[in-house]
Amino acid sequence: MTRLLLEVVGVIVCLAGGWAIASALRGPATTGPTTPPPRQRRILLPFTGTSISERSLQAALRLARAEDATIMPAYLATVPRALPLDAAVPRQAAEAMPVLEAIEQQAHAQGVPVDARVQRGRTYRHALARLLDAESVDRVVVSASSAPHHGLSGEDLVWLLRSAPAEVLILRPGEDDRRVVSGAAVAGHF
């Protein structure tokens, strides 16, 4: 009888050990459908030319820190209609890289991740539309300029407000605010 009792206890111990091992391999028990991990938020910061408004950059960085988001500076390059859309744009890339580097340095100094790019299009609006079609962004922070032929036009900004699948923040610096971020400080590093 004692032997039978020992065998039963042995079987129970083996079953309990097997159940514990199987439970450990399955992982923690869930009570319902699992939710996917949250998507990384992204803030688009499009620009043209050799500088960007300091006010716009700082606003995008503050939002990125507050929302634990990635900032996505994007240089909008225009490609003439006589060239294929994927043609090299070396002059524009040379203008963009120092600015992108300056933005990246400021972002990293503040602990904000960066995902920079150069986007081609026939016009600035076309480049921006292609970028918004290809990328998922939560916000767009753009600088308005009163200077003609510099950056996105008023019509482009109205189009952006109507068409962007994200929140849009348009910043216009005050009349006396001429602060910009340019690649001049980092241009010597290339």
Secondary structure, DSSP 8 states (H G I E B T S, - for coil): -HHHHHHHHHHHHHHHHHHHHHHHHH-S--SS---------EEEEEE-TTEEEHHHHHHHHHHHHHHT-EEEEEEEEE--TTS-TT---HHHHHHHHHHHHHHHHHHHHTT--B--EEEEESSHHHHHHHHHHHS--SEEEEE---STTSSS-HHHHHHHHHH-SSEEEEE---TT---EEEGGGTGGG-
